[in-house]
Amino acid sequence: MNATPQSIATRPAATISDAQFKTLSEIAFSEAGLMISDSKRQMIQSRITRHLRDIRCDDLEHYLREIQSDKDGNLTRDLISVLTTNVSSFFRERHHFDMLRDDVLPGLVKRARSGHKIRIWSAGCSSGQEPYSIAMLLLNCLPDIQNLDFKILGTDIDRKILDRAHRASYSPDEMASLPSDMSRKYLISTQDPKAPYEISGVVRNMVTLRPLNLLRPWPMKSTFDAIFCRNVLIYFDAETQNDLWPRFHAALGDQGTLFLGHSERIQSPEKVGFSPCGVTTYTKQNLGKVRPEP
């Protein structure tokens, strides 16, 4: 299985056979719900070649057999990390944050001031920009937020990208979309030339980061007032998406808000207990009050 460092470093990208690509696609789907089309073969081939080089393996066939007999799941989790596409930025799809601030937050603040816990979930949080953006928005809007019970949960299937989120250090390019007033308030300079900016503790303290596979059981006991699951479901097929709508419905509290990505939609939302309330945004409705089809 192993090769010398010289042979690994100089070996050209291996060609993935049809059977191997099928096996990789099946693992990605069964473990994470990821749909990998043939049009992505070149990208997958490049990622797998680099991964095999990193783990000093020169036999893809043997590697796939090890994945299929992976008892503790570590090899499989690493593979899913390789196959997962992580793209994020601060305040991505700004209209959702405007809606959170203008339409959703006033009601949440009223509940918080009455002693209720407010919980927001960033599902598929990648390297942390989304939950940290939510935290900065809350801090900007609520000077006394330290006296209220607001918490944000960020989850992702990719443990390696979660490590980046935990570090909360970003490059200048990654910080480009952060408003200047928030940069001044919530960034700390570091000595790392590649990631010279770090999110301040006051922001990070509002966010809890945990690994989570959306296809597996969700361990959270309480419900959420808002869920951001944006640009995640586009990697799932329609059946997997349809399986998730009732789970999101159950995870939201009364009148909770679900934010999806710009190309994601709930087909016939009223059938699964949601009502559109904005661009790719839905409010939870009581299923018992959903009007049946004639």
C-alpha positions in Angstrom: 0.0 0.0 0.0 2.7 2.4 0.9 5.2 4.0 -1.5 8.4 5.9 -1.1 8.1 9.7 -0.6 9.8 10.3 -3.9 7.4 8.1 -5.9 4.4 9.7 -4.2 5.6 13.2 -4.8 6.3 12.7 -8.5 3.4 10.4 -9.4 0.9 11.9 -11.8 -2.8 12.0 -11.1 -4.2 8.5 -11.3 -7.1 7.7 -13.6 -10.2 6.6 -11.6 -11.9 3.8 -13.4 -15.7 3.7 -13.9 -16.0 1.1 -11.1 -13.9 3.1 -8.7 -15.8 6.3 -9.4 -19.1 4.4 -8.9 -17.8 3.1 -5.5 -16.7 6.6 -4.4 -20.1 8.0 -5.5 -22.0 5.3 -3.6 -19.9 5.9 -0.4 -20.5 9.7 -0.7 -24.3 9.1 -1.1 -24.7 6.5 1.6 -22.6 8.3 4.2 -23.4 11.9 3.6 -26.2 12.1 1.0 -23.8 13.7 -1.5 -24.7 13.4 -5.2 -21.6 13.2 -7.3 -22.3 13.4 -11.0 -20.0 12.2 -13.7 -19.4 15.8 -14.7 -17.4 16.1 -11.4 -15.1 13.2 -12.2 -12.1 15.3 -13.0 -12.5 17.3 -9.7 -12.9 14.1 -7.7 -9.9 12.5 -9.4 -7.7 15.5 -8.5 -8.9 15.5 -4.9 -8.4 11.8 -4.5 -5.0 11.8 -6.0 -3.9 14.6 -3.6 -5.5 12.8 -0.6 -3.7 9.5 -1.5 -0.5 11.4 -1.7 -1.1 13.0 1.7 -1.8 9.7 3.4 1.2 8.1 1.5 -1.0 5.5 -0.3 -0.2 4.4 -3.8 -3.1 2.0 -4.4 -6.6 3.4 -4.8 -8.2 -0.1 -5.1 -6.7 -1.1 -1.7 -7.8 2.2 -0.2 -11.4 1.7 -1.3 -11.4 -1.8 0.3 -10.2 -0.3 3.5 -12.9 2.4 3.4 -15.5 -0.3 2.9 -14.3 -2.2 6.0 -13.7 0.9 8.1 -14.9 -0.1 11.5 -14.2 3.1 13.5 -15.3 5.4 10.7 -12.2 7.6 10.7 -11.2 6.7 7.1 -14.7 7.3 5.9 -15.0 10.7 7.6 -11.7 11.7 6.1 -12.9 10.7 2.6 -16.1 12.6 3.1 -14.0 15.6 4.0 -12.1 15.2 0.8 -15.3 14.9 -1.3 -17.1 17.8 0.4 -17.1 21.3 -1.2 -16.7 24.0 1.3 -17.5 27.5 0.2 -18.5 30.3 2.6 -18.1 34.0 3.2 -19.2 36.5 5.8 -22.7 37.8 5.4 -23.2 35.6 2.3 -26.6 36.3 0.7 -27.0 39.5 2.7 -30.8 39.7 2.3 -31.2 36.8 4.7 -29.3 38.7 7.4 -31.4 41.8 6.7 -34.5 39.7 7.1 -33.1 38.2 10.4 -32.4 41.7 11.7 -35.6 43.5 10.5 -38.3 40.8 10.6 -37.2 37.9 12.8 -35.1 39.5 15.5 -37.7 41.9 17.0 -39.9 38.9 18.0 -36.9 37.0 19.3 -35.8 39.9 21.4 -39.2 40.3 22.9 -39.2 36.6 23.9 -35.6 36.8 25.2 -36.5 39.8 27.4 -39.4 37.7 28.8 -36.9 35.1 30.0 -36.9 32.7 27.0 -33.9 31.0 25.5 -33.2 31.9 21.9 -31.4 29.4 19.8 -30.2 29.7 16.2 -28.7 26.8 14.2 -26.2 27.2 11.4 -26.4 23.7 9.7 -23.5 23.2 7.3 -21.5 26.0 8.8 -18.3 25.2 6.9 -15.3 27.3 8.2 -17.5 29.4 10.5 -18.3 32.5 8.6 -22.1 32.0 8.8 -22.5 31.5 12.6 -19.9 34.2 13.3 -21.9 36.6 11.0 -25.1 35.8 12.9 -23.3 36.5 16.2 -21.9 39.8 15.0 -25.3 40.9 13.7 -26.8 40.1 17.1 -24.1 41.9 19.0 -24.5 45.0 16.8 -28.3 45.1 17.3 -28.4 44.2 21.0 -25.8 46.1 23.2 -27.2 44.3 26.2 -27.1 40.8 24.6 -24.9 39.6 27.4 -27.9 39.8 29.7 -30.1 37.7 27.3 -29.9 34.0 26.5 -28.9 34.0 22.9 -26.9 31.0 21.6 -25.8 29.9 18.1 -25.0 26.3 17.1 -22.8 25.7 14.1 -22.5 22.2 12.7 -20.8 20.5 9.8 -20.1 17.0 8.6 -16.5 17.9 7.8 -14.4 17.8 11.0 -11.4 19.3 9.3 -13.3 22.4 8.2 -14.8 22.6 11.7 -11.2 22.8 13.0 -10.8 26.0 10.8 -14.0 27.3 12.3 -12.7 26.7 15.8 -9.5 28.6 15.0 -11.6 31.5 13.6 -8.6 32.9 11.7 -9.1 34.2 8.2 -7.2 35.7 5.3 -7.7 39.2 3.9 -9.7 37.8 1.0 -12.0 35.9 3.3 -12.6 39.1 5.3 -13.4 41.1 2.2 -17.2 40.8 2.6 -17.2 41.8 6.3 -18.6 45.3 6.8 -15.9 47.8 7.9 -17.6 48.7 11.1 -17.7 45.1 12.2 -14.1 44.6 11.1 -13.1 47.3 13.6 -15.2 45.9 16.4 -14.7 42.2 16.1 -11.4 41.4 14.5 -8.0 40.9 16.2 -4.7 40.9 14.4 -2.6 37.8 14.5 1.0 37.0 13.6 0.0 34.5 10.9 0.7 36.0 7.5 -1.8 33.6 5.8 -4.6 34.3 8.2 -3.8 37.6 9.9 -7.3 38.2 11.3 -9.0 36.4 14.1 -12.6 36.7 15.4 -12.7 38.2 18.8 -13.8 36.3 21.9 -17.0 38.2 22.4 -18.2 36.8 19.0 -16.8 33.3 19.5 -18.4 32.9 22.9 -21.8 33.1 21.4 -21.1 30.2 19.0 -20.8 26.5 19.8 -19.4 24.3 17.0 -20.1 20.6 16.7 -19.7 17.8 14.0 -23.0 16.6 12.6 -24.2 14.5 9.7 -27.6 15.7 8.7 -28.5 12.2 7.5 -28.0 10.7 10.9 -29.9 11.3 14.2 -29.7 14.8 15.5 -28.8 14.9 19.2 -30.2 18.4 20.0 -32.9 18.2 22.6 -34.4 21.7 22.4 -35.9 23.4 19.4 -34.5 26.4 17.4 -36.0 29.8 16.7 -34.2 30.0 13.4 -32.3 27.5 11.2 -29.8 28.5 8.5 -29.2 25.6 6.1 -28.0 27.3 3.0 -26.3 25.8 0.0 -26.2 22.4 1.6 -29.3 20.7 0.2 -28.2 21.3 -3.4 -25.8 18.4 -2.9 -28.7 16.1 -2.0 -31.3 14.4 -4.3 -35.0 15.2 -4.1 -35.8 12.2 -1.9 -33.2 13.1 0.7 -34.4 16.7 0.7 -38.0 15.6 1.2 -36.9 13.4 4.1 -35.3 16.5 5.8 -38.2 18.9 5.6 -40.2 17.2 8.4 -37.0 17.0 10.5 -36.4 20.7 10.1 -40.1 21.3 10.9 -39.7 19.3 14.2 -36.5 21.1 15.1 -38.0 24.5 14.8 -40.1 26.1 17.6 -43.5 27.7 16.9 -43.2 30.2 14.1 -39.6 29.4 13.7 -37.8 30.5 10.5 -35.9 28.3 8.0 -33.4 30.0 5.7 -32.3 28.0 2.6 -29.7 28.8 -0.1 -30.4 30.9 -3.2 -31.0 27.9 -5.5 -32.9 25.8 -2.9 -36.7 25.5 -2.6 -39.3 23.5 -0.7 -41.7 22.2 -3.3 -45.3 22.6 -2.0 -44.1 23.9 1.4 -47.6 23.9 2.9 -47.6 20.1 2.7 -44.7 19.8 5.1 -45.8 22.6 7.4 -44.0 25.7 6.0 -45.1 29.0 4.6 -42.9 31.2 2.4 -42.1 34.5 4.0 -39.2 35.8 1.9 -36.6 34.8 -0.7 -35.8 31.1 0.0 -37.1 31.7 3.6 -39.9 29.8 5.3 -41.9 30.1 8.5 -43.0 27.0 10.4 -46.7 26.4 10.5 -48.8 24.1 12.6 -49.3 21.0 10.5 -52.7 20.5 12.1 -53.8 23.7 10.6 -52.5 23.0 7.1 -55.4 23.0 4.7 -55.9 19.6 3.0 -55.9 19.4 -0.8 -59.4 19.4 -2.3 
